[in-house]
């Protein structure tokens, strides 16, 4: 059944299809011819073809994934049908001349071959194909395959992705599993697969809670549909409900708190409602009467403390967050601890994220970046007495920008990352939101997204309030950023960051005419 080289003749491809139909039809045949078991022989042919296909390592020059897949079609026979079935173009599946039942049997046997051999043949392409097979079978034949078979193969994919420090692939797999057709109910296999993945992630990372961090990173990505976000939040809530105390899980719950609070700003009511339920679950966990444990409890408890607050958060979404954060800090038993916890959470608090150190998830994940940007703008809008500019810079802005310089993050690749950087850079402008402005505000409107970072606060004062004196830490960072950019290539993160600094801060009228003249002469000369 070897196809040899790829022929330009459509007639040749027709003959190949007929051969495949003959092979696959034997998967359902329980007859024997002499000593030959037809079904076992067909399975054996498929497995040998898959093994041969899995041994192919794509050339380094094959940078385009689609080109690599096309190259594979010239190899073993079975891989050509895999490509047809896994192809994102769903029409290719339905137009195939192979009967649906035959295709189902074929895909299930291919899945078993991958499951059996994936740990030995674990190149990135094989992992992607195996993941795609699981998702395709889950979508087309959710009732025809035992969930444990799907979980087995999927968990092997997760294991290999974690070993390769590829958290992005794990997050994307989570998103793919929970993607739900709005017109149909979710498959009962979805929660089971997700929970099986979570167990595998925690086992591989050897730190409980790693999976929850990745679930929330997935839930906070803007491209994920509302039903999928709800399913992810349900899974987070189920996991969190099993925790016995806040103190013993404080790092995990700090991260969970920040990401879930951000989802209160989601445009969909059902997501906001699910987020409140997760926060209520956290508030019911046993806590210590002091420190961060108490602060986490107070914030979560506030979201459900009265019907009025819950209704406002459910109904107004993102525009209710500044007033909520203001109340959370000013009504706290220890405002400084609550403020610091929220601000450090938006800056990828190292202790709160230490449980994912075994995977390459970081402050600049797509979901985390967007979440932090939105919350920092909301906290800024809450007023200077709730979130002083100097604290926002010390606990959030400074950490974010230093991470960008040290990690040499590419700021051009992801819009959420660029937005987070801009949100931190704007702190260097030195502008404060006066408490009187917040008190007089009848409404707070936040607009955030690609190319948008703005807010308006009711009837604000006519003058601009700026920090005085301008903090030395801010002066030091500006000089460090500009000098680092001069020493690096124009394509470096430092150069991109310095351009943003010059555009949004140093080139602004407020900074150049009000802040700059106040700075000591020696520092001005350095700048």
ZILINGI-V946713 format. One record per run of one state. SS is the DSSP state (H for helix, E for strand, - for the rest). FROM is the first residue (numbers start at 0). TO is the last residue. If there is no record, write none. Layout:
# ZILINGI-V946713
ss = (SS | SS)
from = (FROM | FROM)
to = (TO | TO)
This chain:
# ZILINGI-V946713
ss = (- | H | - | E | - | E | H | - | H | - | H | - | H | - | H | - | H | - | H | - | H | - | H | - | H | - | H | - | E | - | H | - | H | - | E | - | H | - | H | - | H | - | H | - | H | - | H | - | H | - | E | - | H | - | E | - | E | - | E | - | H | - | H | - | H | - | H | -)
from = (0 | 9 | 28 | 31 | 33 | 35 | 37 | 54 | 64 | 72 | 76 | 86 | 89 | 95 | 99 | 117 | 123 | 140 | 146 | 163 | 166 | 178 | 188 | 205 | 209 | 219 | 225 | 240 | 244 | 245 | 246 | 265 | 268 | 283 | 285 | 286 | 290 | 303 | 306 | 330 | 334 | 345 | 353 | 356 | 365 | 381 | 388 | 407 | 414 | 429 | 430 | 431 | 434 | 440 | 443 | 449 | 451 | 457 | 465 | 466 | 471 | 487 | 492 | 506 | 508 | 518 | 520 | 526)
to = (8 | 27 | 30 | 32 | 34 | 36 | 53 | 63 | 71 | 75 | 85 | 88 | 94 | 98 | 116 | 122 | 139 | 145 | 162 | 165 | 177 | 187 | 204 | 208 | 218 | 224 | 239 | 243 | 244 | 245 | 264 | 267 | 282 | 284 | 285 | 289 | 302 | 305 | 329 | 333 | 344 | 352 | 355 | 364 | 380 | 387 | 406 | 413 | 428 | 429 | 430 | 433 | 439 | 442 | 448 | 450 | 456 | 464 | 465 | 470 | 486 | 491 | 505 | 507 | 517 | 519 | 525 | 526)
